[in-house]
Amino acid sequence: MKGISIIIMAAGLGTRMKSSLVKVLHPLAGRPMLAYTLDLAKSLRPEKVIAVIGHQADKVKEAFKGNDNVNWVIQKEQKGTGHAVLQTKNALNDFNGTVVILSGDTPLLKKDTINGLIRTHRARDSRLTLLTVEPENPSGYGRVITSSDGKVERIVEEKDASDTEKKVRLINTGIYAFDKDFLFNALSEIRPDNAQNEYYLTDVIGIAGRRGIDINTIKALNPDEVMGINTRCDLSKAEKVIRQGINHNWMLSGVTIIDPETTFIDDTAEIGRDTIIYPNNFISGKTKIGEGCTIYPNSRIIDTQMGNGVKIKDSCVVEESRIGDNANVGPFAHLRPQTELGKGVKIGNFVEIKKSVVKDGSKASHLTYLGDTTVGRNVNIGAGAITCNYDGFKKHRTEIGDNVFVGSDVQFIAPVKIGKGAIVAAGTTVTEDVPADSLVISRTKQISKKGWAKKRRWQGSSSKGQKE
């Protein structure tokens, strides 16, 4: 948008969060809080986006590495909001127009609301336009004080407000549109004459009033939209609103969500149409789910790529994996990072797979561990089979060829290779490579001693009688 630059206030630690992590990096639906304000700013296509950061500045910049169109300005000393805006003066030297000030802790703010603020500011040829709101409970926010004829006179922060002023419900959202020249001229006059000994941006409103400059306002209709995140309670409330919106949008896009209240989908996830998601599922990170999938209850899916027609049965954990079309996983399965499942693969109950490839049509139906393994096509892995991939110092690979049949209770002592079409008998411990189309078996000879159990029971009964 021509003639518009945006400043985002994101320098504060957020002491009321009671956290060692700077406030704007606290996650909301899988993304840092500040990401939502940055997205809003970019959607307006301004000439410049400037983010003022201070606490943990390096960590903030690292979290948004690759955002080359954001100008990061450091507020080295935390001397208040007015001081923070002053740090952007050099970055705006070659800009003339309207400066919109946003906050990094208002992630629910909508584009339409800011567009309304800008339109009002421009239509009235204003030097200063405030976004206000009138919530049921204004506690914690600066009050907008007006004259008897309704004109804005000043904004008073709650810590500096009198008892009478605290009863005012009209509050300042911390979101403004300023004429650039007026803004920096007025900022040069503010003084830290307040309880916090800080330079308040809100003092600019009083300066405008004393100069006889009209202060325009536009009221946000939804108080939740301009809610600032100051505590973990606020964070939880915002999380719920964002997740409700995410679920709503996916349902409108053709995804069935049985119970949106108990379905948690990150803002970074993607889901294909005709997928069905049952209650109590967590779909996190950059997960991408194809079309026609079914996610049964109680699973957690993280950073996973999933084809079409996949079924994730109850109570699975799937991390950083790739799952081919029409594969079935679970119930009670664990796919650990770097697992790749081909088309039509079946991974059943109580199966754990780590850093392994299982190719098309193969199955491990129950009670199996496959680590650092390549499993070929159409392989059967019997119950209780495991790969012994760790020797106490290093991990080793197991390679199982196409069409191999693995019986129950088999141990593969890696590194080992099983040739195509081989059969591994139940109870075998495989310590050497197996040629293709071979049978491998390692069992001790079975011995049956007739009458031994009966004799043992008789001896036990006789011994008991003697003691009595």
C-alpha positions in Angstrom: 0.0 0.0 0.0 1.6 3.2 -1.1 2.3 5.9 1.5 2.1 3.4 4.3 4.8 2.1 6.6 4.2 -0.2 9.6 6.0 -0.3 12.9 5.5 -3.4 15.1 6.2 -3.0 18.8 7.9 -6.2 20.0 10.7 -5.2 22.3 9.2 -6.1 25.7 10.0 -9.3 27.7 6.5 -9.7 29.0 7.0 -10.0 32.7 3.4 -11.0 33.4 4.0 -14.1 31.3 6.4 -15.2 34.1 8.7 -16.8 31.5 12.3 -16.9 30.5 11.1 -16.7 26.9 10.4 -13.3 25.4 6.6 -12.8 25.0 6.4 -12.5 21.2 8.0 -15.9 20.8 5.5 -17.8 22.8 3.7 -20.3 20.5 0.2 -20.0 19.3 -1.2 -22.8 17.2 2.3 -23.9 16.2 3.7 -20.5 15.4 5.4 -17.7 17.4 2.9 -15.0 18.5 4.8 -12.3 16.5 4.2 -14.3 13.3 0.6 -13.3 13.2 1.3 -9.6 13.4 4.1 -9.9 10.8 1.7 -11.7 8.4 -0.9 -9.0 8.9 1.6 -6.3 8.2 2.8 -7.9 5.0 -0.7 -8.5 3.8 -1.2 -4.7 3.7 1.7 -4.4 1.3 3.3 -1.4 3.0 6.4 0.4 1.7 8.3 -0.7 4.9 7.8 -3.1 7.8 9.9 -2.3 10.8 9.9 -4.5 13.9 11.2 -3.0 17.1 12.8 -5.7 19.2 14.9 -5.6 22.4 14.8 -8.5 24.9 16.3 -11.7 23.3 16.7 -9.8 20.0 19.0 -12.4 18.5 16.5 -15.2 19.3 13.7 -13.2 17.7 15.6 -12.6 14.5 16.6 -16.3 14.4 13.0 -17.4 14.7 12.1 -15.3 11.7 15.2 -15.9 9.6 14.4 -15.5 5.9 12.0 -12.6 6.5 14.2 -10.3 4.4 11.5 -7.7 3.9 11.4 -6.9 7.7 13.7 -4.2 9.0 14.7 -5.2 12.6 15.4 -2.2 14.8 16.9 -2.8 18.3 15.7 -0.9 21.4 18.8 -1.5 23.6 17.3 0.0 26.7 13.6 -0.5 27.6 12.5 3.1 28.2 8.9 2.8 27.1 6.8 2.7 24.0 7.6 6.3 22.9 11.3 5.6 23.1 10.8 2.4 21.1 9.1 4.2 18.2 11.9 6.8 18.3 14.4 4.0 17.5 12.8 3.7 14.0 13.4 7.3 13.0 16.5 6.6 10.9 14.8 3.7 9.2 12.0 6.0 8.1 14.2 8.9 7.0 13.3 8.5 3.3 9.6 7.8 3.9 6.8 10.3 3.9 3.3 9.3 4.6 1.2 7.4 7.2 2.9 5.3 9.9 0.7 2.5 11.3 1.8 1.2 14.7 0.9 -2.4 15.5 1.7 -4.5 18.5 3.5 -7.9 18.4 1.2 -9.2 21.1 -2.2 -8.7 19.4 -2.3 -11.9 17.2 -6.1 -11.8 16.7 -6.2 -8.5 14.9 -7.8 -8.6 11.4 -6.8 -7.0 8.1 -10.2 -5.5 7.6 -9.9 -3.6 10.9 -6.6 -2.1 10.0 -7.8 -1.2 6.5 -10.7 0.6 8.3 -8.2 2.5 10.5 -6.2 3.6 7.4 -9.3 4.6 5.4 -10.6 6.7 8.3 -7.2 8.3 8.8 -6.9 9.2 5.1 -10.5 10.3 4.6 -10.2 12.8 7.4 -6.8 14.0 6.4 -5.8 13.2 10.0 -2.5 13.5 11.8 -3.5 10.9 14.4 -6.1 8.2 14.4 -6.6 5.7 17.3 -8.1 2.3 17.3 -10.2 2.0 20.4 -12.5 -0.6 21.9 -15.0 -0.7 24.8 -14.7 -4.1 26.6 -16.7 -5.3 29.5 -13.6 -5.3 31.7 -11.1 -2.6 30.8 -8.7 -3.5 33.7 -5.0 -3.5 32.7 -5.4 -1.1 29.7 -4.9 2.6 29.1 -8.1 4.7 29.3 -9.1 7.1 26.6 -10.2 10.3 28.3 -12.6 12.5 26.4 -14.0 16.0 26.9 -17.7 16.8 27.5 -18.2 17.1 23.7 -16.7 13.7 23.1 -13.3 14.8 21.8 -10.3 12.8 22.8 -8.1 14.7 25.2 -5.5 12.2 26.3 -4.8 8.6 27.2 -3.9 7.7 30.7 -2.2 4.4 31.6 -3.9 2.4 34.3 -1.0 2.7 36.7 -1.2 6.5 36.4 -5.0 6.7 36.4 -7.2 8.1 39.1 -10.1 6.1 40.6 -12.5 8.1 38.4 -10.4 7.5 35.3 -10.3 3.8 35.9 -14.1 3.7 35.6 -13.8 4.7 32.0 -14.4 1.7 29.7 -13.1 3.1 26.4 -9.6 1.9 26.1 -6.6 2.4 23.9 -5.6 -0.7 21.9 -2.1 0.5 21.2 -2.8 0.5 17.5 -2.5 3.9 15.7 -2.2 5.6 12.3 0.1 8.7 12.4 1.3 11.3 10.0 5.0 10.6 10.1 6.2 14.2 10.5 3.7 14.9 13.3 4.7 11.6 15.1 8.4 12.2 15.4 7.9 15.9 16.1 5.6 15.1 19.0 7.9 12.3 20.3 10.6 14.9 20.7 8.5 16.6 23.4 7.5 13.7 25.6 9.0 13.3 29.1 9.1 10.3 31.5 6.9 12.0 34.1 4.9 8.9 35.2 4.9 6.1 37.6 7.1 3.9 35.4 9.6 6.7 34.5 9.1 5.8 30.9 8.5 7.6 27.6 4.9 6.8 26.7 3.8 6.9 23.1 0.3 7.7 24.5 1.6 11.1 25.6 1.6 12.1 21.9 -2.2 12.2 22.2 -2.0 14.8 24.9 0.4 16.8 22.8 -2.0 16.7 19.9 -4.8 17.9 22.1 -2.8 20.8 23.5 -2.0 21.9 19.9 -5.6 21.8 19.0 -5.2 18.9 16.6 -8.3 16.8 16.1 -7.7 13.2 17.3 -9.8 10.8 15.3 -10.9 7.4 16.5 -12.3 4.2 15.1 -13.8 1.6 17.4 -13.1 -2.1 16.9 -16.4 -4.0 17.1 -14.9 -7.2 18.6 -12.9 -6.7 21.8 -11.3 -10.1 21.5 -9.7 -9.1 18.2 -7.6 -6.4 19.8 -6.9 -8.3 23.0 -3.2 -8.0 24.0 -1.5 -11.1 25.3 -0.1 -10.3 28.7 -0.5 -13.5 30.7 -0.7 -17.2 30.1 -4.5 -16.9 30.6 -4.6 -14.5 27.7 -2.4 -16.8 25.7 -4.8 -19.7 26.2 -7.8 -17.6 25.2 -6.1 -16.5 22.0 -5.0 -20.0 21.2 -8.6 -21.2 21.4 -9.8 -18.4 19.1 -7.1 -19.1 16.5 -7.7 -22.9 16.6 -11.4 -22.4 16.2 -10.8 -20.3 13.1 -8.4 -22.9 11.7 -10.9 -25.8 12.2 -13.7 -23.7 10.7 -11.7 -22.9 7.6 -10.7 -26.6 7.1 -14.3 -27.7 7.4 -15.4 -25.1 4.8 -12.6 -26.6 2.6 -14.1 -30.1 2.7 -12.5 -31.7 5.8 -14.8 -33.5 8.3 -13.9 -32.7 11.9 -16.1 -34.7 14.2 -15.5 -32.5 17.2 -13.8 -29.2 16.6 -13.5 -28.5 20.3 -11.1 -31.5 20.9 -9.2 -31.2 17.6 -6.0 -29.2 17.6 -4.6 -28.3 14.2 -1.6 -26.0 13.8 -1.7 -23.0 11.5 1.1 -24.5 9.5 -0.6 -27.8 8.7 -2.3 -28.7 5.4 -5.2 -31.2 5.0 -6.8 -32.5 1.8 -10.6 -32.7 1.3 -12.7 -35.7 2.3 -10.3 -36.4 5.1 -12.1 -37.3 8.4 -10.6 -36.3 11.7 -11.9 -37.9 14.9 -11.8 -36.2 18.4 -8.7 -35.6 20.5 -6.1 -35.4 17.7 -3.1 -33.1 17.6 -1.9 -32.2 14.1 1.3 -30.2 14.5 4.0 -28.4 12.6 4.3 -28.7 8.8 2.2 -31.8 8.6 0.5 -32.3 5.2 -2.3 -34.8 5.0 -3.7 -35.9 1.7 -7.3 -36.4 0.5 -9.6 -39.1 1.8 -7.6 -39.9 4.9 -9.0 -41.0 8.3 -7.4 -40.0 11.5 -9.0 -42.0 14.3 -9.0 -40.6 17.9 -6.2 -39.8 20.3 -3.2 -39.4 17.9 -0.4 -36.9 17.6 1.0 -36.2 14.2 4.1 -33.9 13.8 5.8 -32.6 10.7 4.6 -35.6 8.6 3.8 -35.9 4.9 0.9 -38.2 4.3 -0.5 -39.4 1.0 -4.2 -40.1 0.0 -6.4 -42.7 1.6 -4.1 -43.1 4.7 -5.7 -44.4 7.9 -4.1 -43.5 11.3 -5.9 -45.7 13.8 -6.4 -44.9 17.5 -3.6 -43.7 19.8 -0.6 -43.3 17.5 2.4 -41.0 17.6 3.8 -40.1 14.2 6.9 -37.8 14.0 8.7 -36.4 11.0 7.6 -39.3 8.7 6.4 -39.9 5.2 3.4 -42.2 4.6 2.4 -43.4 1.2 -1.1 -43.7 -0.3 -3.5 -46.2 1.4 -1.2 -47.1 4.2 -2.6 -48.1 7.6 -0.9 -47.2 10.8 -1.9 -48.4 14.3 -3.5 -48.6 16.7 -0.9 -47.8 19.3 2.0 -47.4 16.8 4.9 -45.1 17.0 6.6 -43.8 13.8 9.7 -41.9 14.9 11.6 -39.4 12.8 12.9 -40.4 9.3 10.4 -43.2 8.8 9.1 -43.7 5.3 6.2 -46.0 4.5 5.3 -46.9 0.9 1.9 -47.4 -0.6 -0.4 -49.9 1.1 2.0 -50.6 4.0 0.4 -51.9 7.2 2.0 -50.9 10.5 -0.1 -52.5 13.3 -0.5 -52.3 17.0 2.5 -51.7 19.3 4.9 -51.4 16.4 7.7 -48.9 16.6 9.7 -47.7 13.6 12.7 -45.4 13.6 14.8 -44.0 10.7 13.6 -46.8 8.4 12.1 -47.4 5.0 9.2 -49.8 4.5 8.4 -50.2 0.9 5.1 -50.8 -0.9 2.8 -53.6 0.3 4.8 -54.7 3.3 3.4 -55.2 6.8 4.4 -55.4 10.4 1.2 -56.1 12.1 2.1 -56.2 15.8 4.7 -56.0 18.5 7.7 -55.1 16.3 10.7 -52.8 16.4 12.4 -51.7 13.2 15.3 -49.3 13.6 17.7 -48.2 10.9 16.2 -50.7 8.5 15.2 -51.0 4.9 12.3 -53.3 4.2 11.6 -54.3 0.6 8.3 -54.7 -1.1 5.6 -57.2 0.0 7.5 -58.3 3.1 5.8 -59.9 6.1 7.3 -59.0 9.5 6.0 -61.4 12.2 5.0 -60.5 15.7 7.8 -59.8 18.1 10.5 -59.4 15.4 13.1 -56.7 16.2 16.2 -55.2 14.8 19.1 -55.1 17.2 20.7 -51.9 15.6 22.8 -50.5 18.4 26.0 -52.1 19.7 26.5 -49.7 22.5 28.6 -47.3 20.4 27.2 -47.1 16.9 23.9 -47.7 15.0 23.9 -50.4 12.2 21.5 -51.1 9.4 19.4 -54.1 8.5 18.4 -54.6 4.9 15.5 -56.9 4.1 14.8 -57.7 0.4 11.5 -57.9 -1.5 9.1 -60.8 -0.7 10.9 -61.9 2.4 8.8 -63.7 5.1 9.9 -63.1 8.6 8.3 -65.3 11.3 7.5 -64.3 14.9 10.1 -63.6 17.5 13.0 -63.0 15.2 16.1 -60.9 16.1 18.2 -59.3 13.4 21.7 -58.5 14.7 22.7 -55.6 12.6 24.5 -55.1 10.3 22.8 -57.9 8.3 21.2 -58.3 4.9 18.3 -60.7 4.0 18.1 -61.6 0.3 15.0 -61.5 -1.8 12.4 -64.2 -1.2 14.1 -65.6 1.9 12.2 -67.1 4.8 13.3 -66.4 8.3 11.9 -69.0 10.6 10.2 -68.1 13.9 12.5 -67.8 16.9 15.6 -67.2 14.7 18.5 -65.0 15.7 20.0 -63.7 12.4 23.7 -62.9 12.8 24.9 -63.3 9.2 23.7 -62.3 5.7 21.0 -64.6 4.3 21.1 -65.5 0.6 18.1 -64.9 -1.6 15.3 -67.6 -1.6 16.9 -69.3 1.4 15.4 -70.6 4.7 17.3 -69.5 7.8 16.6 -71.1 11.1 18.5 -71.1 14.4 16.9 -73.1 17.2 18.1 -75.6 19.8 16.7 -79.1 19.5 13.4 -79.5 21.2 13.4 -82.0 24.0 10.2 -83.5 25.5 10.6 -85.5 28.8 7.5 -87.7 29.3 6.0 -87.6 32.8 8.5 -85.0 34.1 5.9 -82.4 35.0 3.7 -85.0 36.7 6.6 -86.2 38.8 7.5 -82.6 39.7 4.0 -81.9 40.9 4.0 -85.2 43.0 7.4 -84.3 44.6 6.1 -80.9 45.5 2.9 -82.3 47.1 4.9 -84.9 49.1 7.3 -82.3 50.4 4.4 -80.2 51.6 2.9 -83.1 53.4 6.1 -83.8 55.3 6.4 -80.2 56.5 2.8 -80.3 57.9 
